[in-house]
Structure formats: structure tokens, C-alpha cells
Amino acid sequence: MTQATGRARIWRRVLLSVLALVIGFGIGLAVLGLTPVLAGLCPKCFGFSKVGDHIYIEPNAGADGSDILRRYEGATDRVEAAFGPIAAHPRVLVCFTQTCNALMGGHQMLALTYGDKLFYLGPYGHDTAIIAHELAHVVLHAQLGVRGQHSFPAWVDEGIATYVSGDARFNLDPATCDDAQVDLPVADHDWRRSAGFEAGKYSDLYYGSAGCKVAKWLKAHPVSGLDGLIASHRTP
């Protein structure tokens, strides 16, 4: 066997190992319901069409993306009013049909955020408030950093996103809203297992209470505002 043949065999083994790792990683993400993460890495590989600088939609769904772009712009206005200018917008994947949603893992949630680089909108998650909710998560997560996200209370994360979104389904008036209906989960996995996460619906009981707590805190601390709320719950 020549030296060149030996090197070729080594490279083939390396490439096969890398391919096996990538396939295994992809299957693992699919099992965990993280298919949108794979699609976020390569939207075109999953059939998504680019309609904006960072927005990709399901093709052939009877939509050209103009409504999504308009609503995203409205959502950006809401989030920037709370946080200031957004330094880096996330990649956004948008499904219009249940066929597309099934390809993304069959999620029942209206929308899902993955860290500070990506969020996914299901067929019924196209409202401006829903987009603003996810975008608020993205901006907050970028501010917290990877380590900070894990220790930050889930109810504060969700409460801020709910409040900033201005979602009309919830009473966010600090003078009249009720923030003591339920003990809100602190850990993210507990929040996801809570009644507020069942059946993929926003629950007045959980999201409404979390948003109300944020609204009341901001009313009581008008000077420090959102920055003060975030700082008070960050782990040193």
C-alpha cells in the first residue's frame, strides 16, 4: 500500500466518522423536538424560502411573506420600545401549514425560541404580539448570555416577554391585573411541564400572572425599569 493510498483511507474514515456524527446529532435533535434548530442551520435544506434578511417561510403555502414582514416590523417596534435598538436580529422560520409544522417536529406551541439566534413560528403563531413575545426572549437571552439564561427565573423570562409583547389576551394593567393566582415555576423545565404549557396554549393562569408581576414591578420601580428587574434576578 502506497503512502498516498494510506492517506486516502484515513481521510475516508475521518469523513465517514464526521458524517455519522452529523447524522446522529440530527437524529438526536429530531427526537428531542429540536428539528427547527437543524432547519435554522440550513433553511433551504428544509425547503424554506427567504423573504427577508433573516426570515424564511414555508414555500407554496399561498403566502408571499409580506404579512409576516409587516408584523415582524411591528413586533420590532414593541421590543425596541422596551429594550432599545436590537443589535442582531435572529433567524426566523415560519410555517403556514400543519404539514410544515409536522416536518418541524409537530409542535403544539404557537411559537418557540431557541437561545438568542433563532425562533420558530407555527401555523397559528403569526400575530404581531406572538412575534414580539419571541423577539423579546431573543433580546433578553442575548443580554443574559448562555450561562445567564440557565439560572434566570423562567417566570421572569416569560413575564417580560408577555409584558413587552402587549398581548391583548392578558390583563397587563398593574392596577387591575392579578399576579397571585398560582406559584410560578422558576426552572425552565418546570415551566414547560406546568399547566401553562399544556396543549400548546398560552395560559392566562401562568403567562398572565407572570406578565402581571412584571407590570407591577415596573410600576413600583419606574427609575430602574426593565434593566433593574433583569439585574435583580441575575445570578452574580
CYANA upper distance limits for C-alpha pairs under 8 A (distance plus 0.5 A):
  1 MET  CA      5 THR  CA      6.74
  1 MET  CA      6 GLY  CA      7.20
  2 THR  CA      6 GLY  CA      6.80
  3 GLN  CA      7 ARG  CA      6.77
  4 ALA  CA      8 ALA  CA      6.72
  5 THR  CA      9 ARG  CA      6.80
  6 GLY  CA     10 ILE  CA      6.83
  7 ARG  CA     11 TRP  CA      6.72
  8 ALA  CA     12 ARG  CA      6.69
  9 ARG  CA     13 ARG  CA      6.74
 10 ILE  CA     14 VAL  CA      6.70
 11 TRP  CA     15 LEU  CA      6.55
 12 ARG  CA     16 LEU  CA      6.55
 13 ARG  CA     17 SER  CA      6.56
 14 VAL  CA     18 VAL  CA      6.68
 15 LEU  CA     19 LEU  CA      6.55
 16 LEU  CA     20 ALA  CA      6.56
 17 SER  CA     21 LEU  CA      6.65
 18 VAL  CA     22 VAL  CA      6.67
 19 LEU  CA     23 ILE  CA      6.64
 20 ALA  CA     24 GLY  CA      6.45
 21 LEU  CA     25 PHE  CA      6.46
 22 VAL  CA     26 GLY  CA      6.60
 23 ILE  CA     27 ILE  CA      6.66
 24 GLY  CA     28 GLY  CA      6.58
 25 PHE  CA     29 LEU  CA      6.73
 26 GLY  CA     30 ALA  CA      6.73
 26 GLY  CA     35 THR  CA      8.31
 26 GLY  CA     38 LEU  CA      7.44
 27 ILE  CA     31 VAL  CA      6.68
 28 GLY  CA     32 LEU  CA      6.75
 29 LEU  CA     33 GLY  CA      6.67
 29 LEU  CA     34 LEU  CA      5.26
 29 LEU  CA     35 THR  CA      6.36
 29 LEU  CA     37 VAL  CA      8.21
 29 LEU  CA     38 LEU  CA      8.12
 30 ALA  CA     34 LEU  CA      5.91
 30 ALA  CA     35 THR  CA      5.37
 30 ALA  CA    105 GLY  CA      7.38
 33 GLY  CA    104 MET  CA      8.36
 33 GLY  CA    105 GLY  CA      5.96
 33 GLY  CA    107 HIS  CA      8.21
 34 LEU  CA     38 LEU  CA      7.79
 34 LEU  CA    104 MET  CA      8.31
 34 LEU  CA    105 GLY  CA      7.71
 35 THR  CA     39 ALA  CA      6.89
 35 THR  CA    103 LEU  CA      8.33
 35 THR  CA    104 MET  CA      5.74
 35 THR  CA    105 GLY  CA      6.45
 36 PRO  CA     40 GLY  CA      6.32
 36 PRO  CA     93 LEU  CA      8.17
 36 PRO  CA    104 MET  CA      6.09
 36 PRO  CA    105 GLY  CA      8.25
 36 PRO  CA    120 TYR  CA      7.26
 37 VAL  CA     41 LEU  CA      6.96
 37 VAL  CA    114 TYR  CA      7.99
 37 VAL  CA    118 LEU  CA      8.15
 38 LEU  CA     42 CYS  CA      7.14
 39 ALA  CA     43 PRO  CA      5.29
 39 ALA  CA     44 LYS  CA      8.35
 39 ALA  CA     45 CYS  CA      7.55
 39 ALA  CA     46 PHE  CA      6.39
 39 ALA  CA    104 MET  CA      8.49
 40 GLY  CA     91 ARG  CA      7.41
 40 GLY  CA     92 VAL  CA      8.27
 40 GLY  CA     93 LEU  CA      7.62
 40 GLY  CA    118 LEU  CA      7.32
 42 CYS  CA     46 PHE  CA      7.61
 43 PRO  CA     47 GLY  CA      6.98
 43 PRO  CA     48 PHE  CA      5.71
 43 PRO  CA     49 SER  CA      7.95
 43 PRO  CA     56 TYR  CA      7.55
 43 PRO  CA     93 LEU  CA      8.29
 44 LYS  CA     48 PHE  CA      5.63
 44 LYS  CA     49 SER  CA      7.09
 47 GLY  CA     58 GLU  CA      7.40
 47 GLY  CA     59 PRO  CA      7.50
 48 PHE  CA     56 TYR  CA      6.08
 48 PHE  CA     57 ILE  CA      5.75
 48 PHE  CA     58 GLU  CA      5.44
 48 PHE  CA     59 PRO  CA      6.56
 48 PHE  CA     93 LEU  CA      8.15
 49 SER  CA     56 TYR  CA      5.65
 49 SER  CA     57 ILE  CA      5.81
 49 SER  CA     58 GLU  CA      6.84
 49 SER  CA     59 PRO  CA      6.39
 50 LYS  CA     54 HIS  CA      7.89
 50 LYS  CA     55 ILE  CA      6.42
 50 LYS  CA     56 TYR  CA      4.84
 50 LYS  CA     57 ILE  CA      6.99
 51 VAL  CA     55 ILE  CA      6.30
 51 VAL  CA     56 TYR  CA      6.30
 51 VAL  CA     57 ILE  CA      7.49
 51 VAL  CA     64 ASP  CA      8.21
 51 VAL  CA     65 GLY  CA      6.61
 52 GLY  CA     56 TYR  CA      7.62
 52 GLY  CA     69 LEU  CA      7.81
 54 HIS  CA     89 HIS  CA      7.84
 54 HIS  CA     90 PRO  CA      7.26
 54 HIS  CA     91 ARG  CA      5.32
 54 HIS  CA     92 VAL  CA      6.73
 55 ILE  CA     91 ARG  CA      6.43
 55 ILE  CA     92 VAL  CA      5.22
 55 ILE  CA     93 LEU  CA      6.73
 55 ILE  CA     94 VAL  CA      8.22
 56 TYR  CA     91 ARG  CA      8.29
 56 TYR  CA     92 VAL  CA      6.56
 56 TYR  CA     93 LEU  CA      5.52
 56 TYR  CA     94 VAL  CA      6.68
 57 ILE  CA     65 GLY  CA      7.28
 57 ILE  CA     93 LEU  CA      6.38
 57 ILE  CA     94 VAL  CA      5.09
 57 ILE  CA     95 CYS  CA      6.67
 57 ILE  CA     96 PHE  CA      8.45
 58 GLU  CA     93 LEU  CA      8.47
 58 GLU  CA     94 VAL  CA      6.64
 58 GLU  CA     95 CYS  CA      5.70
 58 GLU  CA     96 PHE  CA      6.95
 58 GLU  CA    100 CYS  CA      7.49
 59 PRO  CA     63 ALA  CA      8.30
 61 ALA  CA     96 PHE  CA      6.83
 61 ALA  CA     97 THR  CA      7.63
 65 GLY  CA     69 LEU  CA      6.71
 66 SER  CA     70 ARG  CA      6.69
 67 ASP  CA     71 ARG  CA      6.62
 68 ILE  CA     72 TYR  CA      6.42
 68 ILE  CA    126 HIS  CA      7.37
 69 LEU  CA     73 GLU  CA      6.69
 70 ARG  CA     74 GLY  CA      6.92
 71 ARG  CA     75 ALA  CA      6.59
 71 ARG  CA    126 HIS  CA      8.24
 71 ARG  CA    127 ASP  CA      7.45
 71 ARG  CA    128 THR  CA      5.43
 71 ARG  CA    131 ILE  CA      8.05
 72 TYR  CA     76 THR  CA      6.55
 72 TYR  CA    128 THR  CA      7.04
 72 TYR  CA    131 ILE  CA      6.93
 72 TYR  CA    132 ALA  CA      8.03
 73 GLU  CA     77 ASP  CA      6.92
 74 GLY  CA     78 ARG  CA      7.13
 74 GLY  CA    128 THR  CA      6.88
 75 ALA  CA     79 VAL  CA      6.81
 75 ALA  CA    128 THR  CA      5.89
 75 ALA  CA    129 ALA  CA      7.11
 75 ALA  CA    131 ILE  CA      6.45
 75 ALA  CA    132 ALA  CA      4.83
 75 ALA  CA    135 LEU  CA      8.03
 75 ALA  CA    165 SER  CA      7.92
 76 THR  CA     80 GLU  CA      6.43
 76 THR  CA    132 ALA  CA      7.12
 76 THR  CA    135 LEU  CA      7.98
 77 ASP  CA     81 ALA  CA      6.58
 78 ARG  CA     82 ALA  CA      7.26
 78 ARG  CA    132 ALA  CA      7.19
 78 ARG  CA    164 VAL  CA      7.15
 78 ARG  CA    165 SER  CA      7.08
 78 ARG  CA    166 GLY  CA      8.37
 79 VAL  CA     83 PHE  CA      6.54
 79 VAL  CA     84 GLY  CA      7.96
 79 VAL  CA    132 ALA  CA      6.79
 79 VAL  CA    135 LEU  CA      7.53
 79 VAL  CA    136 ALA  CA      6.37
 79 VAL  CA    164 VAL  CA      6.74
 79 VAL  CA    165 SER  CA      7.69
 80 GLU  CA     84 GLY  CA      4.84
 80 GLU  CA     85 PRO  CA      5.71
 80 GLU  CA     86 ILE  CA      6.95
 82 ALA  CA    164 VAL  CA      7.10
 82 ALA  CA    226 LEU  CA      8.00
 83 PHE  CA    139 VAL  CA      8.23
 83 PHE  CA    226 LEU  CA      8.39
 86 ILE  CA    139 VAL  CA      7.61
 89 HIS  CA    117 LYS  CA      8.03
 90 PRO  CA    116 ASP  CA      7.13
 90 PRO  CA    117 LYS  CA      5.00
 90 PRO  CA    118 LEU  CA      5.49
 90 PRO  CA    119 PHE  CA      7.55
 90 PRO  CA    135 LEU  CA      8.45
 90 PRO  CA    138 VAL  CA      7.73
 91 ARG  CA    117 LYS  CA      6.58
 91 ARG  CA    118 LEU  CA      5.24
 91 ARG  CA    119 PHE  CA      7.10
 92 VAL  CA    118 LEU  CA      6.33
 92 VAL  CA    119 PHE  CA      5.71
 92 VAL  CA    120 TYR  CA      6.34
 92 VAL  CA    121 LEU  CA      8.02
 93 LEU  CA    118 LEU  CA      8.39
 93 LEU  CA    119 PHE  CA      7.05
 93 LEU  CA    120 TYR  CA      5.34
 93 LEU  CA    121 LEU  CA      6.69
 94 VAL  CA    120 TYR  CA      6.54
 94 VAL  CA    121 LEU  CA      5.33
 94 VAL  CA    122 GLY  CA      6.81
 94 VAL  CA    123 PRO  CA      8.04
 95 CYS  CA    100 CYS  CA      6.15
 95 CYS  CA    101 ASN  CA      6.55
 95 CYS  CA    121 LEU  CA      6.76
 95 CYS  CA    122 GLY  CA      5.69
 95 CYS  CA    123 PRO  CA      5.75
 96 PHE  CA    100 CYS  CA      7.49
 96 PHE  CA    101 ASN  CA      8.29
 96 PHE  CA    122 GLY  CA      7.29
 96 PHE  CA    123 PRO  CA      4.81
 96 PHE  CA    124 TYR  CA      8.18
 97 THR  CA    101 ASN  CA      6.86
 97 THR  CA    123 PRO  CA      6.06
 98 GLN  CA    102 ALA  CA      6.38
 98 GLN  CA    106 GLY  CA      8.20
 98 GLN  CA    123 PRO  CA      7.25
 99 THR  CA    103 LEU  CA      6.96
100 CYS  CA    104 MET  CA      6.92
101 ASN  CA    105 GLY  CA      6.95
101 ASN  CA    106 GLY  CA      5.69
101 ASN  CA    107 HIS  CA      7.19
101 ASN  CA    122 GLY  CA      6.76
101 ASN  CA    123 PRO  CA      7.62
102 ALA  CA    106 GLY  CA      4.45
102 ALA  CA    107 HIS  CA      7.81
107 HIS  CA    122 GLY  CA      8.14
107 HIS  CA    200 GLY  CA      8.13
108 GLN  CA    199 ALA  CA      6.82
108 GLN  CA    200 GLY  CA      4.91
108 GLN  CA    201 LYS  CA      8.24
109 MET  CA    122 GLY  CA      7.72
109 MET  CA    199 ALA  CA      7.98
109 MET  CA    200 GLY  CA      4.40
109 MET  CA    201 LYS  CA      6.76
110 LEU  CA    121 LEU  CA      6.89
110 LEU  CA    122 GLY  CA      5.78
110 LEU  CA    123 PRO  CA      7.80
110 LEU  CA    124 TYR  CA      6.19
110 LEU  CA    125 GLY  CA      4.93
110 LEU  CA    130 ILE  CA      8.26
110 LEU  CA    200 GLY  CA      7.12
110 LEU  CA    201 LYS  CA      7.67
111 ALA  CA    119 PHE  CA      7.81
111 ALA  CA    120 TYR  CA      6.01
111 ALA  CA    121 LEU  CA      4.96
111 ALA  CA    122 GLY  CA      6.06
111 ALA  CA    125 GLY  CA      6.14
111 ALA  CA    130 ILE  CA      7.80
111 ALA  CA    134 GLU  CA      7.78
112 LEU  CA    119 PHE  CA      6.13
112 LEU  CA    120 TYR  CA      5.73
112 LEU  CA    121 LEU  CA      7.22
112 LEU  CA    134 GLU  CA      7.55
113 THR  CA    118 LEU  CA      6.67
113 THR  CA    119 PHE  CA      4.70
113 THR  CA    120 TYR  CA      6.87
113 THR  CA    134 GLU  CA      6.46
113 THR  CA    137 HIS  CA      7.55
113 THR  CA    138 VAL  CA      7.62
114 TYR  CA    118 LEU  CA      5.81
114 TYR  CA    119 PHE  CA      6.19
114 TYR  CA    138 VAL  CA      8.48
115 GLY  CA    138 VAL  CA      6.94
115 GLY  CA    141 HIS  CA      6.66
115 GLY  CA    142 ALA  CA      8.20
115 GLY  CA    146 VAL  CA      8.23
116 ASP  CA    137 HIS  CA      7.93
116 ASP  CA    138 VAL  CA      4.79
116 ASP  CA    139 VAL  CA      7.14
116 ASP  CA    140 LEU  CA      8.42
116 ASP  CA    141 HIS  CA      5.89
116 ASP  CA    142 ALA  CA      5.78
117 LYS  CA    138 VAL  CA      7.44
118 LEU  CA    138 VAL  CA      8.19
119 PHE  CA    134 GLU  CA      7.30
119 PHE  CA    135 LEU  CA      8.45
121 LEU  CA    125 GLY  CA      5.77
121 LEU  CA    126 HIS  CA      7.05
121 LEU  CA    131 ILE  CA      8.28
122 GLY  CA    126 HIS  CA      7.99
125 GLY  CA    130 ILE  CA      6.50
125 GLY  CA    131 ILE  CA      7.90
126 HIS  CA    130 ILE  CA      7.04
126 HIS  CA    131 ILE  CA      7.11
127 ASP  CA    131 ILE  CA      6.84
128 THR  CA    132 ALA  CA      6.54
129 ALA  CA    133 HIS  CA      6.55
129 ALA  CA    165 SER  CA      5.43
129 ALA  CA    166 GLY  CA      6.82
129 ALA  CA    167 ASP  CA      5.73
130 ILE  CA    134 GLU  CA      6.93
130 ILE  CA    165 SER  CA      7.49
130 ILE  CA    167 ASP  CA      8.03
131 ILE  CA    135 LEU  CA      6.56
131 ILE  CA    165 SER  CA      8.38
132 ALA  CA    136 ALA  CA      6.43
132 ALA  CA    161 ALA  CA      8.08
132 ALA  CA    164 VAL  CA      7.75
132 ALA  CA    165 SER  CA      5.37
133 HIS  CA    137 HIS  CA      7.01
133 HIS  CA    161 ALA  CA      5.22
133 HIS  CA    162 THR  CA      6.37
133 HIS  CA    164 VAL  CA      7.37
133 HIS  CA    165 SER  CA      5.37
134 GLU  CA    138 VAL  CA      6.90
134 GLU  CA    161 ALA  CA      7.51
135 LEU  CA    139 VAL  CA      6.81
136 ALA  CA    140 LEU  CA      6.58
136 ALA  CA    160 ILE  CA      8.05
136 ALA  CA    161 ALA  CA      5.68
136 ALA  CA    164 VAL  CA      7.36
136 ALA  CA    165 SER  CA      7.95
137 HIS  CA    141 HIS  CA      6.42
137 HIS  CA    157 ASP  CA      7.48
137 HIS  CA    158 GLU  CA      8.21
137 HIS  CA    161 ALA  CA      6.39
138 VAL  CA    142 ALA  CA      6.66
139 VAL  CA    143 GLN  CA      6.83
140 LEU  CA    144 LEU  CA      6.69
140 LEU  CA    157 ASP  CA      8.20
141 HIS  CA    145 GLY  CA      6.45
141 HIS  CA    146 VAL  CA      7.90
141 HIS  CA    148 GLY  CA      8.46
141 HIS  CA    149 GLN  CA      6.59
142 ALA  CA    146 VAL  CA      8.36
144 LEU  CA    148 GLY  CA      5.29
144 LEU  CA    149 GLN  CA      6.26
144 LEU  CA    234 ARG  CA      8.49
145 GLY  CA    149 GLN  CA      6.69
146 VAL  CA    150 HIS  CA      7.57
147 ARG  CA    151 SER  CA      7.55
148 GLY  CA    152 PHE  CA      6.52
148 GLY  CA    234 ARG  CA      7.48
148 GLY  CA    235 THR  CA      7.57
150 HIS  CA    188 ASP  CA      8.41
151 SER  CA    187 ALA  CA      8.44
151 SER  CA    234 ARG  CA      7.88
151 SER  CA    235 THR  CA      7.03
152 PHE  CA    156 VAL  CA      8.07
152 PHE  CA    157 ASP  CA      7.74
152 PHE  CA    233 HIS  CA      7.00
152 PHE  CA    234 ARG  CA      6.43
152 PHE  CA    235 THR  CA      7.67
153 PRO  CA    157 ASP  CA      6.91
153 PRO  CA    185 PRO  CA      8.35
153 PRO  CA    186 VAL  CA      5.15
153 PRO  CA    187 ALA  CA      6.61
153 PRO  CA    188 ASP  CA      7.90
153 PRO  CA    233 HIS  CA      7.61
154 ALA  CA    158 GLU  CA      6.63
154 ALA  CA    185 PRO  CA      7.09
154 ALA  CA    186 VAL  CA      5.50
154 ALA  CA    187 ALA  CA      6.03
154 ALA  CA    188 ASP  CA      5.53
154 ALA  CA    191 TRP  CA      7.11
155 TRP  CA    159 GLY  CA      6.16
155 TRP  CA    184 LEU  CA      6.55
155 TRP  CA    185 PRO  CA      6.61
155 TRP  CA    186 VAL  CA      6.38
155 TRP  CA    191 TRP  CA      8.00
155 TRP  CA    210 ALA  CA      6.23
156 VAL  CA    160 ILE  CA      6.44
156 VAL  CA    210 ALA  CA      7.20
156 VAL  CA    214 VAL  CA      7.78
157 ASP  CA    161 ALA  CA      6.89
158 GLU  CA    162 THR  CA      6.51
158 GLU  CA    207 TYR  CA      7.25
158 GLU  CA    210 ALA  CA      7.15
158 GLU  CA    211 GLY  CA      7.82
159 GLY  CA    163 TYR  CA      6.53
159 GLY  CA    207 TYR  CA      6.95
159 GLY  CA    208 GLY  CA      8.30
159 GLY  CA    209 SER  CA      8.20
159 GLY  CA    210 ALA  CA      4.70
159 GLY  CA    211 GLY  CA      4.51
159 GLY  CA    212 CYS  CA      7.84
159 GLY  CA    213 LYS  CA      7.63
159 GLY  CA    214 VAL  CA      6.36
160 ILE  CA    164 VAL  CA      6.45
160 ILE  CA    210 ALA  CA      8.30
160 ILE  CA    211 GLY  CA      6.81
160 ILE  CA    214 VAL  CA      6.71
161 ALA  CA    165 SER  CA      6.48
161 ALA  CA    211 GLY  CA      8.21
162 THR  CA    166 GLY  CA      7.19
162 THR  CA    167 ASP  CA      7.03
162 THR  CA    207 TYR  CA      7.20
162 THR  CA    208 GLY  CA      8.10
162 THR  CA    210 ALA  CA      8.16
162 THR  CA    211 GLY  CA      5.76
163 TYR  CA    167 ASP  CA      7.78
163 TYR  CA    172 LEU  CA      7.14
163 TYR  CA    211 GLY  CA      5.47
163 TYR  CA    212 CYS  CA      8.02
163 TYR  CA    214 VAL  CA      7.36
163 TYR  CA    215 ALA  CA      7.21
166 GLY  CA    172 LEU  CA      8.23
169 ARG  CA    204 ASP  CA      8.34
170 PHE  CA    204 ASP  CA      6.97
170 PHE  CA    207 TYR  CA      8.43
170 PHE  CA    208 GLY  CA      5.83
170 PHE  CA    211 GLY  CA      8.44
171 ASN  CA    176 THR  CA      8.12
171 ASN  CA    177 CYS  CA      5.97
171 ASN  CA    208 GLY  CA      7.22
171 ASN  CA    212 CYS  CA      7.67
172 LEU  CA    177 CYS  CA      6.48
172 LEU  CA    208 GLY  CA      7.89
172 LEU  CA    211 GLY  CA      6.75
172 LEU  CA    212 CYS  CA      5.71
172 LEU  CA    215 ALA  CA      6.72
173 ASP  CA    177 CYS  CA      6.05
173 ASP  CA    212 CYS  CA      7.66
173 ASP  CA    215 ALA  CA      7.33
174 PRO  CA    212 CYS  CA      6.84
174 PRO  CA    215 ALA  CA      5.83
174 PRO  CA    216 LYS  CA      5.28
174 PRO  CA    219 LYS  CA      7.51
175 ALA  CA    216 LYS  CA      8.30
177 CYS  CA    209 SER  CA      8.45
177 CYS  CA    212 CYS  CA      6.36
178 ASP  CA    209 SER  CA      6.84
178 ASP  CA    212 CYS  CA      7.01
179 ASP  CA    208 GLY  CA      8.09
179 ASP  CA    209 SER  CA      4.86
179 ASP  CA    210 ALA  CA      7.25
179 ASP  CA    212 CYS  CA      5.82
179 ASP  CA    213 LYS  CA      5.91
180 ALA  CA    209 SER  CA      7.33
181 GLN  CA    205 LEU  CA      7.10
181 GLN  CA    209 SER  CA      7.26
182 VAL  CA    205 LEU  CA      7.47
182 VAL  CA    206 TYR  CA      7.73
182 VAL  CA    209 SER  CA      8.05
184 LEU  CA    191 TRP  CA      8.19
184 LEU  CA    206 TYR  CA      7.23
184 LEU  CA    209 SER  CA      8.49
184 LEU  CA    210 ALA  CA      7.79
185 PRO  CA    190 ASP  CA      6.25
185 PRO  CA    191 TRP  CA      5.69
185 PRO  CA    194 SER  CA      8.15
186 VAL  CA    190 ASP  CA      7.63
186 VAL  CA    191 TRP  CA      7.61
187 ALA  CA    191 TRP  CA      6.83
188 ASP  CA    192 ARG  CA      6.78
189 HIS  CA    193 ARG  CA      6.77
190 ASP  CA    194 SER  CA      6.53
191 TRP  CA    196 GLY  CA      7.94
191 TRP  CA    197 PHE  CA      7.59
192 ARG  CA    196 GLY  CA      8.16
192 ARG  CA    197 PHE  CA      5.93
193 ARG  CA    197 PHE  CA      6.84
193 ARG  CA    198 GLU  CA      7.93
194 SER  CA    198 GLU  CA      7.50
195 ALA  CA    203 SER  CA      8.24
195 ALA  CA    206 TYR  CA      8.35
196 GLY  CA    201 LYS  CA      7.78
196 GLY  CA    202 TYR  CA      6.86
196 GLY  CA    203 SER  CA      5.29
196 GLY  CA    204 ASP  CA      8.27
196 GLY  CA    205 LEU  CA      7.24
196 GLY  CA    206 TYR  CA      5.73
196 GLY  CA    207 TYR  CA      7.58
197 PHE  CA    201 LYS  CA      6.84
197 PHE  CA    202 TYR  CA      7.32
197 PHE  CA    203 SER  CA      7.73
202 TYR  CA    206 TYR  CA      8.38
202 TYR  CA    207 TYR  CA      6.95
203 SER  CA    207 TYR  CA      6.22
203 SER  CA    208 GLY  CA      7.47
204 ASP  CA    208 GLY  CA      4.98
204 ASP  CA    209 SER  CA      7.47
205 LEU  CA    209 SER  CA      6.37
206 TYR  CA    210 ALA  CA      6.58
207 TYR  CA    211 GLY  CA      6.50
208 GLY  CA    212 CYS  CA      6.53
209 SER  CA    213 LYS  CA      6.70
210 ALA  CA    214 VAL  CA      6.96
211 GLY  CA    215 ALA  CA      6.70
212 CYS  CA    216 LYS  CA      6.64
213 LYS  CA    217 TRP  CA      6.62
214 VAL  CA    218 LEU  CA      6.65
215 ALA  CA    219 LYS  CA      6.77
216 LYS  CA    220 ALA  CA      6.73
217 TRP  CA    221 HIS  CA      6.60
217 TRP  CA    229 LEU  CA      7.95
218 LEU  CA    222 PRO  CA      6.18
218 LEU  CA    225 GLY  CA      5.95
218 LEU  CA    226 LEU  CA      7.28
218 LEU  CA    229 LEU  CA      8.07
221 HIS  CA    225 GLY  CA      6.29
221 HIS  CA    228 GLY  CA      8.44
224 SER  CA    228 GLY  CA      5.08
224 SER  CA    229 LEU  CA      7.96
225 GLY  CA    229 LEU  CA      6.96
226 LEU  CA    230 ILE  CA      6.72
227 ASP  CA    231 ALA  CA      6.59
228 GLY  CA    232 SER  CA      6.54
229 LEU  CA    233 HIS  CA      7.21
230 ILE  CA    234 ARG  CA      6.79
